[in-house]
């Protein structure tokens, strides 16, 4: 199962051109949904206005080399390692989900476009990455949803409460879970394979088609916000916040663990 390209097997019943067209449509939905989100929420206008204000209020000018260095630091620290998460469990869950999603989507695109039929054998690493990526999404996503997502006792909400912001993680988990189940049933020759395929396509369409209403676009805004924060700290504007105090932070007490979010 782990070494089998599920899309090549699927090409026996669905033409590879249809699968490729579907992938292109999903890419267009993500790009269009992100642009719509930017225009509707005016996030780009706010970002550049805030950028100009921070530059005017800065106490020092940054050179091109310093700006490039900050961009690299942002990509490595916030982008690749998610160091902005102070909570170690949340950070690990986020990294599992992020790298799992990258492996899953990347392997899907390569297999659908370059190895769409059994006549063109895909390298064993590709289906392996596809399965491992989906599994990483499930591990990180379910861990986040059931154990890290929110302190419901502190916020007074039901653990079963679902809001629109949860659309992204729920559709992502549904996509990864159904992908693994579909691949397993396909390899086993089950009669339920077509049913799971239909559910898998629905979940995937919701995931990539709901960008304007979910937190999907957050993954594009987050690096920009992290870079702007580093720039503001470096040029001295600090988002109009005072400088750090000399006294050490005092969180919690001897009898109670700190609970800060």
Number of C-alpha atoms within 10 A of each C-alpha: 15 18 15 21 28 25 21 22 16 19 17 11 8 12 13 19 13 12 18 17 13 14 17 13 15 18 14 14 19 20 16 15 21 20 16 14 19 17 12 11 12 11 13 15 12 12 15 12 12 14 16 12 14 22 18 13 15 20 14 12 12 14 9 9 9 13 15 12 12 19 19 14 16 23 17 13 14 17 17 13 15 18 14 11 13 10 12 10 15 18 18 17 21 20 19 20 27 20 17 26 22 16 21 25 16 15 20 21 16 14 24 22 16 12 20 25 21 16 8 11 14 19 13 12 12 22 23 19 21 29 26 18 25 27 22 23 30 24 16 23 25 18 19 20 16 11 12 14 14 14 14 12 9 8 8 8 11 10 13 8 8 10 7 9 12 16 19 21 20 17 20 24 25 19 23 26 17 22 24 21 15 23 23 16 17 20 16 11 10 11 10 11 17 14 10 19 19 13 16 21 15 15 22 21 18 20 24 22 21 20 23 20 15 21 16 22 20 13 11 11 15 13 16 14 13 20 18 21 18 16 23 21 15 18 17 18 21 18 17 11 9 8 10 7 7 6 6 7 7 7 11 11 8 7 6 8 9 11 9 7 7
